[in-house]
Amino acid sequence: MAQRLEAQPGPAEIHHDWVRLRTLIFLRWTAIVGQLGAIFVAYFVYDIALDLALCLATVAAAIAANLVAIFLFPDTKRLTQPEAAATLMFDMAQLALLLSITGGMNNPFALLILVPVTIAATALERSATILLGLATMVMISIVAVVYLPLVSKTGEVIAVPDVFEFGYWLSIIIGVAFLGAYAHKVASEVRSMGDALRATQLALAREQKLTDLGGVVAAAAHELGTPLATIKLVSSELADELEDSPDLRDDALLIREQANRCRDILHSMGRIGKDDLHMRSAPIVAVLREAADPHMERGIEIHFDAHPIVEGLERQPTIYRYPELIHALRNFIQNAVDFAQSTVWVEAEWDDEEITVRISDDGRGYPASVLNRIGDPFLQPRANAAERKGYEGMGLGVFIAKTLIERTGGRLTFSNGDVPFAPRAAAPVRSGAVVEVVWPATRLLARDEAGLGLNQPIAV
């Protein structure tokens, strides 16, 4: 059971065309306003002898790029990865050129060259982020060596000591690496979590639809039972009275046969919806068996056990049949069956305060390298993942199940059962993975009237 983290197949959403061109245009307009403000303040307020024409020409390049983008592309244009990388590369190069003609590392605004690579780290793939980061390091290194010094209109050179200039350059290089890696990691986790949460909602919606379908089927079987019984009774009486008319008698028998067939079909379909009393709530073992039902015939023996933690509570608790609860337990049972050698144990314990469900098997257990990260979506594939075909190491299924369990108020614990934990000494050793879920009893226990109840007599 070492690879159980891949329980739910299905690729992660591939994110392309994320960044809107309009967003980058807005950010570039903001940068242009800032650049013009800094140039004019330095030239007119602080009397720094900038090459005003060259500075304005450099800013004009950014203005021209924005105007071209506005007139050539619609507002809804979303950039592909290469397009977004090229746009940010242009912004970085334009800023580097502006820094080189305004003092290089002596310009306090040199730190702003971190902005394009930070945007790339949050919006682009790793390869594009690394490319832009390396280009930024090269550009800022060139700026540190090749630049026009800042000179006041009186001829005084404005410069920081060499040690500070070197430290400023080094801090930008480190900032590019650190902020790029940090922002990319956080953005990747946020995207992965968003994908996983969407998958969770889809899984819950599917389970809810199946539950609702079961209710409709059960109600249909209940409502059609009386007319079908009437048809069967009348057709039987007609067949008895039509002994002298073989053709008509055969028709009556056919009607009775088809009524029996409808009854059998409804009975078979009704197994999906269970009976009336089980539509909203059921004894805990019944819920566990329902969760395990799709995996009962897969060649792995599944043992069910339910017992109170303290004496005096021998009666099984009746719990709500939450769709998310059944879906999550079914996922954990599927994992156990997938990676068990021969046996899976599904156990329930309860007292006045808590209800505990424990699912374990006799497989290999969770790998120690991922035991502390179980429940995170999109875990990286492992070397031994090839042992189970169709398992790609994403961890999405466990994340979905964990999220659904937490929605019902449960607390999950993942461990490896290297030693027996069952209360009975004769119980076999659980050597595989163990999933334990604990709920406050008040979150699961159903009220006595929670089921649909008995049929009420019709008042005459």
Residue pairs with C-beta under 8 A, 6 or more apart in sequence:
1 335
1 336
1 338
1 339
1 340
1 361
1 363
1 364
1 365
1 366
1 432
1 433
2 339
2 363
2 364
2 365
2 366
2 367
2 384
2 387
3 339
3 367
3 382
3 384
3 385
3 387
3 388
3 391
3 393
4 335
4 336
4 338
4 339
4 366
4 398
4 433
5 366
5 370
5 374
5 379
5 393
5 394
5 395
5 397
5 398
6 385
6 388
6 390
6 391
6 392
6 393
6 394
6 395
6 397
7 331
7 334
7 335
7 338
7 391
7 397
7 398
7 401
8 199
8 203
8 331
8 394
8 396
8 397
8 398
8 400
9 390
9 391
9 392
9 397
10 199
10 394
10 396
11 392
11 394
12 192
12 195
12 378
12 394
12 396
13 195
13 198
15 191
16 80
16 81
17 78
17 79
17 80
18 78
18 84
18 123
19 78
19 79
19 84
19 123
19 124
20 76
20 77
20 78
20 79
21 69
21 73
21 77
21 78
21 79
21 87
22 75
22 76
22 77
24 79
24 84
24 87
24 88
24 91
24 119
25 66
25 69
25 70
27 119
28 62
28 65
28 66
28 91
29 66
31 62
31 91
31 95
31 112
31 115
32 59
32 62
32 63
32 66
35 59
35 62
35 98
36 59
38 109
39 50
39 52
39 55
39 56
39 59
39 102
42 48
42 50
42 102
43 50
43 52
46 152
47 152
47 153
47 154
48 150
48 151
48 152
48 153
48 158
49 151
49 152
49 153
50 101
50 102
50 150
51 101
51 148
54 101
55 98
55 101
55 102
58 94
58 97
58 98
58 101
59 98
61 94
62 91
62 94
65 90
79 87
81 124
81 125
81 128
82 128
84 120
84 123
84 124
84 128
85 120
85 124
85 128
85 131
85 132
88 116
88 117
88 119
88 120
88 124
88 132
89 116
89 132
89 135
91 115
91 116
92 113
92 116
92 117
92 132
92 135
92 136
92 139
93 139
95 112
95 113
95 115
95 116
96 113
96 139
96 140
96 142
96 143
99 107
99 109
99 110
99 113
99 143
99 147
100 142
100 143
100 146
100 147
100 148
101 147
101 148
102 147
102 148
102 150
103 147
103 148
103 149
103 150
103 158
103 159
104 110
104 143
104 144
104 145
104 146
104 147
104 148
104 149
104 165
105 143
105 144
105 147
105 160
105 165
105 168
105 169
106 147
106 149
106 150
106 158
106 159
106 160
106 165
107 150
110 140
110 143
110 168
110 172
111 172
111 175
113 136
113 139
113 140
113 172
114 136
114 172
114 175
114 176
114 179
116 132
116 136
117 129
117 132
117 133
117 136
117 176
117 179
117 180
118 179
118 180
118 183
120 128
120 129
120 132
120 133
120 180
121 129
121 133
121 179
121 180
121 181
121 182
121 183
121 184
121 187
122 183
122 184
122 186
122 187
123 187
124 132
126 184
129 180
129 184
130 180
133 176
133 177
133 180
136 176
137 173
137 176
137 177
140 169
140 172
140 173
140 176
141 169
141 173
144 165
144 169
149 157
149 158
149 159
150 157
150 158
150 159
151 157
151 158
152 158
159 165
160 168
192 377
192 378
193 377
195 377
195 378
196 377
196 378
196 396
196 399
196 400
196 403
197 403
199 377
199 396
199 399
199 400
200 399
200 400
200 403
200 404
203 327
203 400
203 404
204 323
204 324
204 327
204 404
206 327
207 323
207 324
207 326
207 327
208 323
210 272
210 323
211 321
211 323
211 326
213 272
213 273
214 272
214 273
214 274
214 279
215 273
215 279
216 273
217 266
217 269
217 270
217 272
217 273
218 270
218 273
218 274
218 275
218 276
218 279
219 273
220 266
220 269
221 266
221 267
221 269
221 270
221 273
222 276
224 262
224 266
225 263
225 266
228 259
228 262
228 263
228 266
231 255
231 256
231 259
232 256
232 259
232 260
232 263
235 252
235 253
235 255
235 256
235 259
236 252
236 256
238 248
238 249
238 252
238 255
239 249
239 252
239 253
239 256
242 248
242 249
242 252
243 249
273 279
274 282
274 290
276 451
276 452
276 453
276 455
277 451
277 452
277 453
278 286
278 321
278 451
279 321
279 451
279 452
280 320
280 321
280 446
280 450
280 451
280 452
281 318
281 319
281 320
281 321
281 446
281 450
281 451
282 290
282 318
282 319
282 321
283 316
283 317
283 318
283 319
284 306
284 316
284 317
284 318
284 319
284 348
284 350
284 355
284 357
285 304
285 306
285 316
285 348
287 319
287 321
287 325
287 326
287 329
288 304
288 306
288 329
288 346
288 348
288 357
289 304
290 321
290 326
291 326
291 329
291 330
291 333
292 302
292 304
292 329
292 330
292 333
292 346
294 330
294 334
295 302
295 330
295 333
295 334
295 337
296 302
298 337
300 337
300 340
300 342
300 343
300 344
301 342
301 343
301 344
302 333
302 337
302 343
302 344
302 345
302 346
303 343
303 344
303 345
303 346
304 346
304 347
305 345
305 346
305 347
305 348
306 316
306 347
306 348
306 349
307 348
307 349
307 423
308 314
308 349
308 350
308 351
309 349
309 350
309 351
309 356
310 351
310 352
313 350
313 351
313 352
316 348
317 350
317 355
317 441
317 444
317 445
318 445
318 446
318 450
319 325
319 355
319 444
319 445
319 446
320 444
320 446
320 450
322 408
324 404
324 405
324 407
324 408
325 404
325 405
325 408
325 444
327 400
327 401
327 404
328 400
328 401
328 402
328 404
328 405
328 408
329 357
329 359
329 401
329 437
331 397
331 398
331 400
331 401
332 359
332 401
332 435
333 344
333 346
333 359
335 397
335 398
335 433
335 435
336 344
336 359
336 360
336 361
336 363
336 432
336 433
336 435
337 344
337 361
338 388
339 361
339 363
339 364
339 388
339 432
339 433
340 361
340 362
340 363
340 432
341 361
341 362
341 363
341 432
342 362
343 361
343 362
343 428
344 359
344 360
344 361
344 362
345 358
345 359
345 360
345 361
345 422
345 430
346 357
346 358
346 359
347 357
347 358
347 359
347 360
347 422
348 355
348 356
348 357
348 358
349 355
349 356
349 358
350 356
350 441
351 441
352 441
353 440
353 441
354 438
354 439
354 440
354 441
355 438
355 439
355 440
355 441
355 444
355 445
356 436
356 437
356 438
356 439
357 436
357 437
358 434
358 435
358 436
358 437
359 434
359 435
359 436
360 417
360 430
360 432
360 433
360 434
360 435
361 430
361 432
361 433
362 428
362 429
362 430
362 431
362 432
363 431
363 432
363 433
364 431
364 432
365 416
365 417
365 418
365 431
365 432
365 433
366 374
366 414
366 415
366 416
366 433
367 382
367 384
369 382
370 379
370 382
371 414
371 415
371 416
373 379
374 395
374 398
374 414
375 395
375 398
375 399
375 402
375 412
375 414
376 395
376 399
377 394
377 395
377 396
377 399
378 394
378 395
378 396
379 393
379 394
379 395
380 393
381 392
381 393
382 393
385 391
385 392
385 393
402 412
405 412
405 437
406 412
408 439
408 443
408 444
409 439
409 440
409 443
409 444
410 437
410 438
410 439
410 443
411 437
411 438
411 439
412 435
412 436
412 437
413 434
413 435
413 436
413 437
413 438
414 433
414 434
414 435
415 433
415 434
415 436
416 432
416 433
416 434
417 429
417 430
417 431
417 432
417 433
417 434
418 431
419 429
420 427
420 428
420 429
420 430
421 430
421 434
422 430
